[in-house]
Each structure stands twice: as structure tokens, then as C-alpha cells.
Amino acid sequence: MESVGLTPLQAIACATVNGAIALRMEGEVGALAPGMAADVLVVDGDSAADVTVLADRANLRSVINRGQPVDLNRPWPTRAPISGEKVANWASSILTNDLIG
């Protein structure tokens, strides 16, 4: 986030609003609005000041997934690779504003 000069709110927008644009799902996801599919995280902390509060499960107070509350007392599901999924590093260095000019 700091490497590319984003504020915490800009980073959150990249993952939500801009993510919807990248996925060609504008009007379906990416915002909290009537008729939109939305997942909601309620955290103990100010993600607008420190986005890392979103990464710590201890900060989660409530989660709504596809309109349904999630039981936070259950174990976290494991993530298995998706068939054909390929994950790799595509850059040898962090992309910064200085590099993209």
C-alpha cells in the first residue's frame, strides 16, 4: 500500500469498487447498496486509519457473507487450490510510483 502511495481507504476501494470494475461486475458487487451482493466485515478498529486491522481475526466482531451472518466461533475453512490455478511472482521488485512515473 505504502509502496504505491495509497491511503488505507484507497487500498480498500481497490479491493472493492475497483475490483468490481476489474471483474466486470459493476452494479453487482463492490458497494453497500440495495440489490448489490455484499460481504460485510465489522471490525474493532479504524480501517480508514490502519488497514491492517482487517487482517487480524481477533479484530473481527461480525461477518455477513452473501447476506447471511457467519458463525465466527467455527474453525476457519481451509482453502484448496482451484483446478488450473496458477500462482507465481510476476515481478522481481515492488512496483512503485517512481517506477511507473
Secondary structure in CASP SS format (residue, H / E / C, confidence):
PFRMAT SS
TARGET T0000
AUTHOR 0000-0000-0000
METHOD secondary structure of the structure
MODEL  1
M C 1.00
E H 1.00
S H 1.00
V H 1.00
G C 1.00
L C 1.00
T C 1.00
P H 1.00
L H 1.00
Q H 1.00
A H 1.00
I H 1.00
A H 1.00
C H 1.00
A H 1.00
T C 1.00
V H 1.00
N H 1.00
G H 1.00
A H 1.00
I H 1.00
A H 1.00
L C 1.00
R C 1.00
M C 1.00
E C 1.00
G C 1.00
E C 1.00
V C 1.00
G C 1.00
A C 1.00
L C 1.00
A C 1.00
P C 1.00
G C 1.00
M C 1.00
A C 1.00
A C 1.00
D C 1.00
V E 1.00
L E 1.00
V E 1.00
V E 1.00
D C 1.00
G C 1.00
D C 1.00
S C 1.00
A C 1.00
A C 1.00
D C 1.00
V H 1.00
T H 1.00
V H 1.00
L H 1.00
A H 1.00
D C 1.00
R H 1.00
A H 1.00
N H 1.00
L E 1.00
R E 1.00
S E 1.00
V E 1.00
I E 1.00
N E 1.00
R C 1.00
G C 1.00
Q E 1.00
P E 1.00
V C 1.00
D C 1.00
L C 1.00
N C 1.00
R C 1.00
P C 1.00
W C 1.00
P C 1.00
T C 1.00
R C 1.00
A C 1.00
P C 1.00
I C 1.00
S C 1.00
G C 1.00
E C 1.00
K C 1.00
V C 1.00
A C 1.00
N C 1.00
W C 1.00
A C 1.00
S C 1.00
S C 1.00
I C 1.00
L C 1.00
T C 1.00
N H 1.00
D H 1.00
L H 1.00
I H 1.00
G C 1.00
END
